[in-house]
């Protein structure tokens, strides 16, 4: 996969979307089929995302996955049965090679975006590397993360904005950052769901503001982000991870229809 695979002939943004984590085959396939249908109808390049393992959890009791092999097999089934490219997270160098047997894009979590050995291991798989901007970093500083991947011999890297820490329990998206990161010379994605998280809640479970997903997404398309990242679930209240900031699957189509119109309008 390279940059040209991210470009729509209709000039649309691309979409990275799926449930936060592989919970089971039923939910995973349900989300993949529905989002793929929406994107096919609207001419949006689509990349299915689900973590096969969740390592960064608020609590020791938080759900981390169904097991690596089982989760990777479900992702492989999504890829083969629905012909969708796969995005998944990695957290250690050892995970890079394992995940790369299925994934087309290896995603580096925001808290690990400066982890040199992890970035190099991801780069050496030859897969595209999506680096999420740390909540503690400026957009300009992401140049150095991208350079680590490129200097390791892999030119296929993209960056994702997911908000900047504001106080203890909020994140804020600085939309000026898209230009700074695009100046690095790679596609830039806006994470419309994690940007609305409210971390560090007293209950030990991350909160969020899913009612603002459309607001963030509309603004992101309007200012020129190349792609959008949205976690979605048939029943967010029952999701095993990050349900508090996920988009209900039933709301995805009407949102995408609005966003495609905005993209068309700014392209005139």
Secondary structure, 3 states (H helix, E strand, C coil): CCHHHHCCCCCCCEEEEECCECCCHHHHHHHHHHHHHHHHHHCCCEEEECECCCCCCCCCCCCCCCCHHHHHHHHHHHHHHHCCEEEEEECCHHHHHHHHCCCCEEEECHHHCCCHHHHHHHHHCCCEEEEECCCCCCCCCHHHHHHHHHHCCCCCEEEEECCEEECCCEEECCCCHHHHHHCCCCCEEEECCHHHEECCCCCCCCEECHHHHHHHHHHHHHHCCCEEEEEEECCHHHCCCCHHHCEEHHHHHHHHHHHHHHHHHHHC
